[in-house]
């Protein structure tokens, strides 16, 4: 009888230990892969916007603040993601050529452009690993230019104008899981080179 009781206690404690181990094993302990998180907020700084290289108001750019970008994207699957971006940059411009009939006189005309851009974006993540991805994409939208122009006599004129906005991302990469660093190379009204931080979250795809 004692042997039977001892055996039952032994079996009961073994089953309890086994159940406890299985329960602990069922709790996920690792970090989620970046490829399984579908919401992505990101912030970046870029240089080389086409707005800097193209004349506006008949004036040539001589300095810029660069482009500050805030964006969001949502993965539809592990390849395609859609989203939007908002950007701000400042470009200072001035006249660099002498007047036609007065070669010794240089115009003091200048202008400052405050460029606000909004783009809808589409991204193709052709390499999507646990903590690394590579992608390409493009975006199209509109730019609001709020400018101040000063002529040679010091008279200021303020105004606004709508301009097109477009960006082609030739190569982008992201390193990390939920929080990561990313960089992009492309051409357009946003930037040629940019880099920043990204945060991904949400249920698994």
N, CA, C and O of each residue as an XYZ file, in Angstrom:
820
protein
N       0.837     -1.203      0.000
C       0.000      0.000      0.000
C       0.881      1.265      0.000
O       0.625      2.225     -0.728
N       1.927      1.228      0.845
C       2.830      2.370      0.896
C       3.534      2.594     -0.440
O       3.748      3.726     -0.875
N       3.892      1.449     -1.088
C       4.554      1.566     -2.401
C       3.627      2.208     -3.412
O       4.067      3.011     -4.234
N       2.332      1.861     -3.362
C       1.353      2.412     -4.296
C       1.187      3.915     -4.079
O       1.113      4.685     -5.037
N       1.128      4.323     -2.813
C       0.981      5.751     -2.491
C       2.200      6.544     -2.954
O       2.079      7.628     -3.525
N       3.391      5.970     -2.688
C       4.630      6.639     -3.110
C       4.696      6.788     -4.625
O       5.140      7.812     -5.145
N       4.237      5.727     -5.336
C       4.253      5.756     -6.811
C       3.289      6.815     -7.336
O       3.606      7.523     -8.291
N       2.089      6.930     -6.705
C       1.105      7.917     -7.149
C       1.626      9.341     -6.921
O       1.433     10.217     -7.764
N       2.289      9.569     -5.775
C       2.860     10.892     -5.508
C       3.943     11.226     -6.521
O       4.024     12.357     -6.999
N       4.769     10.251     -6.844
C       5.845     10.434     -7.808
C       5.295     10.779     -9.197
O       5.785     11.700     -9.851
N       4.272     10.031     -9.644
C       3.664     10.282    -10.955
C       2.978     11.649    -10.994
O       3.049     12.361    -11.996
N       2.316     12.005     -9.895
C       1.626     13.293     -9.850
C       2.589     14.459     -9.923
O       2.337     15.430    -10.636
N       3.693     14.375     -9.189
C       4.678     15.454     -9.223
C       5.349     15.534    -10.589
O       5.679     16.628    -11.047
N       5.557     14.388    -11.251
C       6.152     14.385    -12.590
C       5.248     15.046    -13.611
O       5.704     15.809    -14.463
N       3.926     14.738    -13.515
C       2.975     15.349    -14.452
C       2.881     16.851    -14.211
O       2.786     17.625    -15.163
N       2.905     17.272    -12.947
C       2.846     18.705    -12.625
C       4.064     19.440    -13.169
O       3.936     20.542    -13.703
N       5.251     18.836    -13.038
C       6.481     19.433    -13.552
C       6.451     19.537    -15.064
O       6.869     20.545    -15.634
N       5.950     18.477    -15.721
C       5.866     18.463    -17.180
C       4.916     19.535    -17.686
O       5.214     20.214    -18.669
N       3.757     19.696    -17.013
C       2.770     20.701    -17.410
C       3.339     22.105    -17.251
O       3.129     22.979    -18.092
N       4.072     22.301    -16.142
C       4.674     23.607    -15.883
C       5.706     23.962    -16.944
O       5.777     25.110    -17.384
N       6.517     22.969    -17.361
C       7.533     23.215    -18.382
C       6.891     23.531    -19.725
O       7.365     24.412    -20.441
N       5.823     22.826    -20.077
C       5.134     23.070    -21.342
C       4.510     24.456    -21.365
O       4.525     25.141    -22.388
N       3.960     24.865    -20.217
C       3.342     26.178    -20.120
C       4.369     27.278    -20.304
O       4.101     28.271    -20.980
N       5.558     27.110    -19.701
C       6.615     28.086    -19.849
C       7.133     28.125    -21.278
O       7.471     29.189    -21.795
N       7.192     26.959    -21.912
C       7.697     26.902    -23.287
C       6.734     27.577    -24.241
O       7.148     28.041    -25.303
N       5.450     27.643    -23.887
C       4.458     28.235    -24.774
C       4.543     29.757    -24.784
O       4.022     30.394    -25.701
N       5.189     30.352    -23.783
C       5.317     31.801    -23.708
C       6.488     32.243    -24.583
O       7.619     31.827    -24.333
N       6.250     33.083    -25.611
C       7.342     33.524    -26.480
C       8.325     34.396    -25.724
O       7.926     35.303    -24.993
N       9.587     34.126    -25.896
C      10.620     34.873    -25.184
C      11.469     35.731    -26.109
O      12.119     36.663    -25.636
N      11.489     35.453    -27.418
C      12.327     36.206    -28.336
C      11.653     37.464    -28.838
O      10.445     37.638    -28.678
N      12.452     38.359    -29.459
C      11.925     39.577    -30.047
C      11.258     39.268    -31.384
O      11.657     38.344    -32.093
N      10.231     40.060    -31.718
C       9.540     39.863    -32.991
C      10.455     40.268    -34.145
O      11.203     41.239    -34.038
N      10.394     39.523    -35.243
C      11.163     39.856    -36.437
C      10.587     41.111    -37.075
O       9.373     41.316    -37.053
N      11.445     41.952    -37.644
C      10.968     43.165    -38.284
C      10.066     42.855    -39.472
O       9.188     43.650    -39.807
N      10.275     41.711    -40.107
C       9.457     41.329    -41.265
C       8.032     40.955    -40.888
O       7.172     40.853    -41.763
N       7.763     40.747    -39.588
C       6.438     40.343    -39.136
C       5.653     41.492    -38.511
O       4.524     41.291    -38.065
N       6.229     42.687    -38.473
C       5.567     43.852    -37.905
C       5.148     44.784    -39.040
O       5.983     45.183    -39.852
N       3.873     45.131    -39.104
C       3.392     45.806    -40.302
C       3.261     47.323    -40.193
O       3.102     47.980    -41.222
N       3.318     47.910    -39.000
C       3.271     49.376    -38.867
C       4.682     49.928    -38.716
O       5.479     49.400    -37.941
N       4.987     50.982    -39.450
C       6.341     51.530    -39.452
C       6.293     53.058    -39.428
O       5.857     53.685    -40.393
N       6.742     53.652    -38.322
C       6.936     55.092    -38.233
C       8.424     55.381    -38.375
O       9.248     54.650    -37.824
N       8.785     56.445    -39.112
C      10.196     56.746    -39.301
C      10.430     58.250    -39.421
O       9.560     59.007    -39.851
N      11.629     58.652    -39.026
C      12.061     60.046    -39.052
C      13.458     60.088    -39.653
O      14.329     59.310    -39.262
N      13.676     61.002    -40.611
C      14.977     61.033    -41.280
C      15.387     62.453    -41.629
O      14.585     63.386    -41.593
N      16.666     62.583    -41.969
C      17.224     63.848    -42.450
C      17.934     63.565    -43.767
O      18.713     62.615    -43.859
N      17.672     64.386    -44.797
C      18.252     64.139    -46.107
C      18.854     65.385    -46.727
O      18.534     66.508    -46.338
N      19.729     65.171    -47.696
C      20.382     66.257    -48.428
C      20.277     65.972    -49.922
O      20.149     64.824    -50.346
N      20.334     67.061    -50.721
C      20.392     66.890    -52.168
C      19.061     66.965    -52.876
O      18.902     66.327    -53.916
N      18.086     67.717    -52.364
C      16.791     67.849    -53.021
C      16.939     68.529    -54.381
O      17.793     69.397    -54.559
N      16.101     68.129    -55.339
C      16.120     68.772    -56.654
C      15.743     70.240    -56.569
O      16.132     71.026    -57.432
N      14.987     70.626    -55.535
C      14.623     72.031    -55.375
C      15.859     72.906    -55.172
O      15.834     74.098    -55.477
N      16.928     72.323    -54.662
C      18.153     73.096    -54.464
C      18.858     73.365    -55.789
O      19.469     74.419    -55.962
N      18.780     72.428    -56.718
C      19.536     72.536    -57.966
C      18.758     73.220    -59.089
O      19.352     73.639    -60.082
N      17.440     73.337    -58.945
C      16.624     73.979    -59.968
C      16.345     75.415    -59.555
O      15.938     75.659    -58.419
N      16.555     76.369    -60.454
C      16.302     77.775    -60.154
C      14.821     78.019    -59.893
O      13.957     77.426    -60.538
N      14.547     78.897    -58.944
C      13.187     79.323    -58.659
C      13.196     80.837    -58.462
O      14.151     81.376    -57.902
N      12.163     81.522    -58.906
C      12.092     82.991    -58.892
C      13.209     83.593    -59.752
O      13.509     84.779    -59.618
N      13.824     82.805    -60.626
C      14.956     83.281    -61.416
C      16.225     83.425    -60.612
O      17.167     84.077    -61.062
N      16.275     82.825    -59.412
C      17.425     82.953    -58.525
C      18.060     81.586    -58.294
O      17.407     80.554    -58.448
N      19.334     81.590    -57.924
C      20.088     80.360    -57.701
C      20.245     80.099    -56.209
O      20.518     81.023    -55.442
N      20.077     78.858    -55.796
C      20.202     78.498    -54.380
C      21.652     78.608    -53.922
O      22.569     78.253    -54.663
N      21.859     79.099    -52.702
C      23.208     79.161    -52.144
C      23.318     78.477    -50.789
O      24.430     78.287    -50.296
N      22.190     78.096    -50.163
C      22.226     77.337    -48.909
C      20.878     76.653    -48.689
O      19.858     77.056    -49.249
N      20.899     75.611    -47.863
C      19.672     74.874    -47.575
C      19.755     74.256    -46.185
O      20.842     73.962    -45.687
N      18.600     74.063    -45.569
C      18.552     73.420    -44.254
C      18.619     71.902    -44.357
O      18.765     71.218    -43.345
N      18.512     71.367    -45.583
C      18.316     69.933    -45.734
C      16.845     69.618    -45.568
O      16.027     70.517    -45.375
N      16.511     68.349    -45.641
C      15.116     67.940    -45.622
C      14.825     67.081    -44.395
O      15.448     66.038    -44.199
N      13.881     67.522    -43.576
C      13.429     66.745    -42.417
C      12.142     66.028    -42.809
O      11.185     66.660    -43.258
N      12.121     64.721    -42.641
C      11.011     63.893    -43.126
C      10.418     63.056    -42.001
O      11.146     62.469    -41.201
N       9.085     63.009    -41.948
C       8.356     62.138    -41.039
C       7.415     61.288    -41.870
O       6.655     61.816    -42.682
N       7.459     59.964    -41.676
C       6.657     59.086    -42.522
C       6.038     57.921    -41.776
O       6.432     57.583    -40.660
N       5.057     57.316    -42.430
C       4.391     56.119    -41.909
C       4.125     55.188    -43.082
O       3.745     55.636    -44.164
N       4.326     53.899    -42.867
C       3.983     52.912    -43.891
C       3.357     51.686    -43.233
O       3.608     51.393    -42.064
N       2.552     50.989    -43.995
C       1.896     49.777    -43.514
C       2.127     48.671    -44.541
O       1.855     48.850    -45.728
N       2.622     47.546    -44.085
C       2.891     46.425    -44.974
C       1.596     45.703    -45.329
O       0.823     45.324    -44.449
N       1.369     45.519    -46.623
C       0.236     44.719    -47.086
C       0.588     43.240    -47.071
O      -0.273     42.383    -46.866
N       1.855     42.957    -47.290
C       2.417     41.610    -47.174
C       3.917     41.800    -46.921
O       4.343     42.903    -46.580
N       4.709     40.764    -47.079
C       6.140     40.885    -46.785
C       6.930     41.560    -47.898
O       8.147     41.706    -47.786
N       6.256     41.975    -48.976
C       6.937     42.640    -50.085
C       6.458     44.073    -50.266
O       7.282     44.976    -50.414
N       5.161     44.305    -50.259
C       4.578     45.599    -50.604
C       4.142     46.352    -49.347
O       3.519     45.781    -48.452
N       4.483     47.648    -49.295
C       4.051     48.529    -48.208
C       3.603     49.854    -48.803
O       4.215     50.353    -49.747
N       2.541     50.422    -48.255
C       2.035     51.717    -48.698
C       2.056     52.681    -47.514
O       2.021     52.256    -46.359
N       2.115     53.992    -47.808
C       2.144     54.953    -46.716
C       2.148     56.376    -47.209
O       1.767     56.657    -48.346
N       2.586     57.283    -46.338
C       2.648     58.697    -46.678
C       3.852     59.318    -45.974
O       4.378     58.775    -45.003
N       4.272     60.475    -46.494
C       5.418     61.191    -45.946
C       5.122     62.690    -45.939
O       4.481     63.202    -46.857
N       5.586     63.389    -44.908
C       5.538     64.853    -44.872
C       6.953     65.351    -44.626
O       7.702     64.765    -43.844
N       7.315     66.442    -45.303
C       8.699     66.928    -45.270
C       8.743     68.440    -45.191
O       7.813     69.129    -45.610
N       9.839     68.945    -44.647
C      10.077     70.391    -44.624
C      11.541     70.662    -44.959
O      12.438     69.944    -44.518
N      11.760     71.710    -45.748
C      13.109     72.184    -46.013
C      13.074     73.677    -46.311
O      12.053     74.215    -46.738
N      14.195     74.329    -46.081
C      14.338     75.760    -46.377
C      15.484     75.938    -47.351
O      16.561     75.372    -47.168
N      15.249     76.731    -48.394
C      16.279     77.008    -49.397
C      16.422     78.513    -49.539
O      15.440     79.215    -49.781
N      17.643     79.011    -49.390
C      17.947     80.432    -49.580
C      18.532     80.626    -50.971
O      19.380     79.853    -51.417
N      18.060     81.685    -51.658
C      18.470     81.933    -53.040
C      18.911     83.386    -53.201
O      18.523     84.261    -52.427
N      19.734     83.619    -54.228
C      20.164     84.988    -54.536
C      20.533     85.090    -56.007
O      20.784     84.083    -56.669
N      20.563     86.323    -56.513
C      20.998     86.572    -57.882
C      22.518     86.488    -57.944
O      23.210     87.015    -57.073
N      23.033     85.829    -58.969
C      24.487     85.656    -59.083
C      25.067     86.284    -60.338
O      26.288     86.341    -60.491
N      24.207     86.761    -61.248
C      24.705     87.334    -62.494
C      24.453     88.832    -62.515
O      23.493     89.316    -61.915
N      25.322     89.569    -63.210
C      25.182     91.024    -63.318
C      24.035     91.375    -64.246
O      23.619     90.566    -65.076
N      23.525     92.600    -64.095
C      22.470     93.077    -64.967
C      22.989     93.172    -66.415
O      24.175     93.402    -66.649
N      22.071     92.988    -67.373
C      22.447     92.924    -68.774
C      23.111     94.224    -69.253
O      24.127     94.186    -69.947
N      22.528     95.377    -68.878
C      23.022     96.644    -69.400
C      23.974     97.359    -68.438
O      24.486     98.432    -68.754
N      24.209     96.769    -67.272
C      25.115     97.370    -66.299
C      26.074     96.293    -65.783
O      25.891     95.782    -64.678
N      27.086     95.949    -66.568
C      27.979     94.841    -66.203
C      28.668     95.008    -64.853
O      29.034     94.015    -64.225
N      28.853     96.249    -64.394
C      29.533     96.458    -63.122
C      28.582     96.403    -61.934
O      29.016     96.500    -60.786
N      27.281     96.247    -62.201
C      26.292     96.250    -61.123
C      25.753     94.842    -60.906
O      25.351     94.170    -61.856
N      25.747     94.405    -59.666
C      25.230     93.093    -59.327
C      23.939     93.240    -58.541
O      23.867     94.008    -57.582
N      22.935     92.507    -58.951
C      21.640     92.564    -58.285
C      21.737     91.998    -56.875
O      22.420     91.001    -56.640
N      21.043     92.647    -55.938
C      20.991     92.180    -54.560
C      19.702     91.401    -54.293
O      19.330     91.176    -53.142
N      19.044     91.004    -55.341
C      17.770     90.279    -55.184
C      18.022     88.915    -54.532
O      18.994     88.233    -54.857
N      17.141     88.530    -53.618
C      17.258     87.246    -52.940
C      15.876     86.739    -52.538
O      14.888     87.471    -52.591
N      15.829     85.481    -52.139
C      14.559     84.873    -51.749
C      14.819     83.718    -50.788
O      15.896     83.122    -50.793
N      13.826     83.414    -49.972
C      13.863     82.266    -49.074
C      12.619     81.435    -49.302
O      11.502     81.941    -49.193
N      12.803     80.166    -49.617
C      11.692     79.248    -49.838
C      11.511     78.343    -48.627
O      12.466     77.718    -48.166
N      10.287     78.272    -48.113
C       9.922     77.309    -47.076
C       9.055     76.247    -47.761
O       7.899     76.496    -48.103
N       9.629     75.076    -47.949
C       9.008     74.027    -48.760
C       8.399     72.953    -47.875
O       9.098     72.292    -47.107
N       7.074     72.784    -47.993
C       6.344     71.736    -47.272
C       5.839     70.738    -48.291
O       5.103     71.093    -49.211
N       6.244     69.469    -48.121
C       5.869     68.436    -49.092
C       5.015     67.355    -48.441
O       5.203     67.013    -47.274
N       4.086     66.832    -49.205
C       3.296     65.679    -48.792
C       3.246     64.674    -49.932
O       2.848     65.018    -51.045
N       3.651     63.422    -49.663
C       3.715     62.392    -50.704
C       3.025     61.113    -50.251
O       3.117     60.721    -49.088
N       2.342     60.477    -51.176
C       1.887     59.102    -50.982
C       2.981     58.188    -51.508
O       3.531     58.441    -52.580
N       3.307     57.128    -50.773
C       4.469     56.309    -51.130
C       4.097     54.836    -51.298
O       3.150     54.328    -50.698
N       4.882     54.184    -52.135
C       4.758     52.745    -52.376
C       6.156     52.144    -52.295
O       7.083     52.629    -52.942
N       6.307     51.079    -51.493
C       7.621     50.486    -51.246
C       7.599     48.998    -51.563
O       6.629     48.299    -51.270
N       8.701     48.520    -52.174
C       8.855     47.099    -52.510
C      10.049     46.546    -51.725
O      11.196     46.896    -52.003
N       9.775     45.684    -50.750
C      10.804     45.121    -49.876
C      11.268     43.781    -50.461
O      10.740     42.723    -50.119
N      12.257     43.849    -51.341
C      12.652     42.647    -52.070
C      13.577     41.743    -51.264
O      13.782     40.590    -51.645
N      14.141     42.233    -50.162
C      14.909     41.389    -49.250
C      14.404     41.679    -47.844
O      14.569     42.792    -47.345
N      13.793     40.697    -47.204
C      13.098     40.927    -45.941
C      13.476     39.838    -44.952
O      12.887     38.757    -44.959
N      14.465     40.120    -44.093
C      14.954     39.146    -43.129
C      14.547     39.542    -41.708
O      13.831     40.525    -41.515
N      15.003     38.777    -40.718
C      14.600     38.997    -39.335
C      14.967     40.389    -38.831
O      14.149     41.044    -38.185
N      16.179     40.848    -39.117
C      16.634     42.136    -38.611
C      17.246     43.001    -39.708
O      18.027     43.908    -39.422
N      16.895     42.723    -40.961
C      17.467     43.477    -42.070
C      16.541     43.403    -43.271
O      15.984     42.346    -43.566
N      16.376     44.514    -43.958
C      15.631     44.489    -45.212
C      16.222     45.503    -46.180
O      16.839     46.487    -45.772
N      16.022     45.245    -47.471
C      16.402     46.155    -48.541
C      15.169     46.398    -49.395
O      14.348     45.502    -49.595
N      15.048     47.630    -49.901
C      13.820     47.982    -50.617
C      14.082     49.084    -51.637
O      15.113     49.755    -51.610
N      13.121     49.247    -52.530
C      13.055     50.368    -53.455
C      11.628     50.901    -53.409
O      10.735     50.257    -52.859
N      11.419     52.083    -53.988
C      10.068     52.623    -53.956
C       9.977     53.964    -54.645
O      10.964     54.480    -55.169
N       8.791     54.518    -54.636
C       8.586     55.847    -55.198
C       7.406     56.513    -54.506
O       6.575     55.851    -53.884
N       7.351     57.817    -54.625
C       6.274     58.588    -54.028
C       5.921     59.772    -54.907
O       6.770     60.294    -55.629
N       4.656     60.199    -54.847
C       4.191     61.357    -55.613
C       3.268     62.184    -54.739
O       2.529     61.649    -53.912
N       3.319     63.509    -54.933
C       2.470     64.372    -54.135
C       2.577     65.815    -54.560
O       2.724     66.114    -55.745
N       2.504     66.713    -53.588
C       2.473     68.144    -53.875
C       3.350     68.874    -52.857
O       3.540     68.419    -51.729
N       3.882     70.029    -53.294
C       4.709     70.881    -52.444
C       4.052     72.254    -52.314
O       3.634     72.842    -53.312
N       3.962     72.755    -51.103
C       3.546     74.134    -50.866
C       4.790     74.957    -50.545
O       5.470     74.705    -49.550
N       5.080     75.937    -51.390
C       6.221     76.811    -51.184
C       5.723     78.149    -50.645
O       5.044     78.900    -51.345
N       6.069     78.433    -49.403
C       5.764     79.728    -48.796
C       7.054     80.544    -48.812
O       7.978     80.255    -48.052
N       7.125     81.563    -49.674
C       8.393     82.222    -49.930
C       8.350     83.708    -49.562
O       7.292     84.333    -49.481
N       9.548     84.236    -49.345
C       9.755     85.674    -49.161
C      10.820     86.111    -50.145
O      11.930     85.577    -50.136
N      10.497     87.083    -50.999
C      11.419     87.550    -52.026
C      11.729     89.028    -51.792
O      10.828     89.839    -51.576
N      13.012     89.360    -51.839
C      13.459     90.736    -51.632
C      14.171     91.226    -52.886
O      15.123     90.597    -53.348
N      13.705     92.367    -53.446
C      14.320     92.854    -54.678
C      15.555     93.708    -54.365
O      15.961     93.830    -53.209
N      16.137     94.291    -55.402
C      17.387     95.044    -55.259
C      17.215     96.316    -54.441
O      18.199     96.878    -53.961
N      15.969     96.780    -54.275
C      15.710     97.995    -53.509
C      15.296     97.684    -52.074
O      14.934     98.591    -51.326
N      15.346     96.401    -51.680
C      15.009     96.003    -50.326
C      13.533     95.836    -50.066
O      13.120     95.714    -48.913
N      12.726     95.829    -51.113
C      11.273     95.669    -50.965
C      10.936     94.183    -50.929
O      11.315     93.437    -51.831
N      10.225     93.752    -49.890
C       9.874     92.340    -49.712
C       8.523     92.018    -50.339
O       7.597     92.830    -50.334
N       8.446     90.817    -50.872
C       7.186     90.298    -51.397
C       7.022     88.877    -50.892
O       7.918     88.048    -51.051
N       5.880     88.595    -50.285
C       5.593     87.259    -49.782
C       4.503     86.610    -50.623
O       3.613     87.282    -51.144
N       4.592     85.305    -50.741
C       3.589     84.602    -51.527
C       3.672     83.097    -51.316
O       4.504     82.601    -50.556
N       2.805     82.397    -51.993
C       2.766     80.939    -51.947
C       2.592     80.406    -53.355
O       1.975     81.048    -54.206
N       3.138     79.236    -53.588
C       2.976     78.578    -54.879
C       2.965     77.072    -54.685
O       3.647     76.532    -53.814
N       2.177     76.412    -55.512
C       2.110     74.957    -55.493
C       3.078     74.392    -56.524
O       3.124     74.848    -57.666
N       3.844     73.404    -56.109
C       4.817     72.754    -56.979
C       4.645     71.245    -56.890
O       4.143     70.750    -55.880
N       5.044     70.501    -57.911
C       4.951     69.032    -57.826
C       6.005     68.465    -56.881
O       7.043     69.084    -56.646
N       5.729     67.299    -56.353
C       6.682     66.585    -55.502
C       6.732     65.132    -55.950
O       5.695     64.508    -56.178
N       7.925     64.606    -56.072
C       8.098     63.205    -56.481
C       9.459     62.721    -56.004
O      10.427     63.482    -55.989
N       9.528     61.459    -55.618
C      10.774     60.871    -55.139
C      10.879     59.433    -55.600
O       9.929     58.661    -55.470
N      12.034     59.073    -56.138
C      12.332     57.699    -56.528
C      13.438     57.179    -55.630
O      14.555     57.695    -55.655
N      13.136     56.160    -54.834
C      14.129     55.535    -53.961
C      14.753     54.361    -54.709
O      14.102     53.339    -54.927
N      16.003     54.512    -55.094
C      16.682     53.462    -55.842
C      17.144     52.335    -54.922
O      17.058     51.160    -55.277
N      17.634     52.703    -53.737
C      18.117     51.702    -52.793
C      17.872     52.179    -51.369
O      18.279     53.278    -50.994
N      17.208     51.351    -50.586
C      17.006     51.635    -49.173
C      17.307     50.398    -48.355
O      17.135     49.274    -48.826
N      17.757     50.608    -47.122
C      18.026     49.469    -46.243
C      17.602     49.816    -44.822
O      17.579     50.986    -44.438
N      17.269     48.797    -44.052
C      16.848     48.954    -42.652
C      17.554     47.888    -41.828
O      17.508     46.706    -42.167
N      18.214     48.307    -40.736
C      18.963     47.391    -39.883
C      18.376     47.433    -38.474
O      18.437     48.463    -37.802
N      17.815     46.325    -38.034
C      17.222     46.259    -36.704
C      15.879     45.558    -36.731
O      15.394     45.172    -37.795
N      15.286     45.396    -35.581
C      13.979     44.742    -35.472
C      12.901     45.804    -35.262
O      12.498     46.469    -36.216
N      12.426     45.970    -34.018
C      11.401     46.984    -33.782
C      11.976     48.389    -33.962
O      11.432     49.191    -34.720
N      13.076     48.687    -33.264
C      13.766     49.972    -33.410
C      15.000     49.755    -34.272
O      15.768     48.820    -34.046
N      15.189     50.630    -35.265
C      16.283     50.373    -36.193
C      16.800     51.669    -36.808
O      16.220     52.742    -36.636
N      17.909     51.532    -37.531
C      18.472     52.599    -38.350
C      18.192     52.271    -39.811
O      18.219     51.104    -40.200
N      17.924     53.288    -40.621
C      17.735     53.050    -42.052
C      18.392     54.167    -42.853
O      18.596     55.274    -42.357
N      18.718     53.850    -44.106
C      19.292     54.820    -45.019
C      18.735     54.636    -46.405
O      18.306     53.539    -46.763
N      18.735     55.709    -47.204
C      18.180     55.649    -48.558
C      19.045     56.442    -49.533
O      19.657     57.449    -49.179
N      19.075     55.957    -50.765
C      19.703     56.666    -51.877
C      18.677     56.760    -52.994
O      18.086     55.752    -53.383
N      18.460     57.971    -53.514
C      17.471     58.129    -54.572
C      17.609     59.473    -55.247
O      18.650     60.123    -55.158
N      16.544     59.889    -55.928
C      16.541     61.176    -56.620
C      15.121     61.719    -56.606
O      14.157     60.972    -56.774
N      15.000     63.039    -56.402
C      13.680     63.644    -56.384
C      13.654     64.913    -55.554
O      14.697     65.481    -55.228
N      12.464     65.345    -55.219
C      12.296     66.572    -54.445
C      12.548     66.361    -52.959
O      12.606     67.329    -52.201
N      12.697     65.119    -52.534
C      12.980     64.831    -51.130
C      14.478     64.934    -50.857
O      14.920     65.863    -50.180
N      15.261     63.993    -51.376
C      16.705     64.011    -51.127
C      17.402     63.000    -52.022
O      16.767     62.148    -52.643
N      18.712     63.114    -52.071
C      19.541     62.119    -52.748
C      20.056     61.107    -51.728
O      20.029     59.901    -51.974
N      20.521     61.597    -50.596
C      20.970     60.732    -49.502
C      20.222     61.101    -48.232
O      20.066     62.282    -47.921
N      19.761     60.101    -47.500
C      19.069     60.362    -46.239
C      19.287     59.197    -45.282
O      19.613     58.085    -45.697
N      19.104     59.471    -44.010
C      19.225     58.434    -42.988
C      18.434     58.835    -41.769
O      18.206     60.021    -41.530
N      18.006     57.833    -40.981
C      17.217     58.145    -39.800
C      16.915     56.921    -38.970
O      17.574     55.888    -39.085
N      15.889     57.059    -38.119
C      15.476     55.977    -37.234
C      14.060     55.529    -37.590
O      13.247     56.307    -38.089
N      13.792     54.258    -37.321
C      12.508     53.639    -37.658
C      12.003     52.834    -36.486
O      12.790     52.232    -35.755
N      10.691     52.818    -36.300
C      10.072     52.014    -35.255
C       8.907     51.229    -35.846
O       7.968     51.810    -36.390
N       8.975     49.884    -35.734
C       7.923     49.036    -36.269
C       7.182     48.360    -35.113
O       7.781     48.002    -34.099
N       5.882     48.194    -35.284
C       5.067     47.567    -34.256
C       3.789     47.020    -34.906
O       3.537     47.252    -36.089
N       2.995     46.297    -34.125
C       1.722     45.781    -34.628
C       1.689     44.270    -34.585
O       2.695     43.621    -34.301
N       0.522     43.713    -34.870
C       0.357     42.265    -34.889
C       1.165     41.664    -36.018
O       1.532     42.346    -36.975
N       1.439     40.366    -35.888
C       2.158     39.671    -36.959
C       1.320     39.635    -38.214
O       0.091     39.593    -38.160
N       2.007     39.653    -39.361
C       1.305     39.544    -40.643
C       0.623     38.193    -40.779
O      -0.016     37.924    -41.796
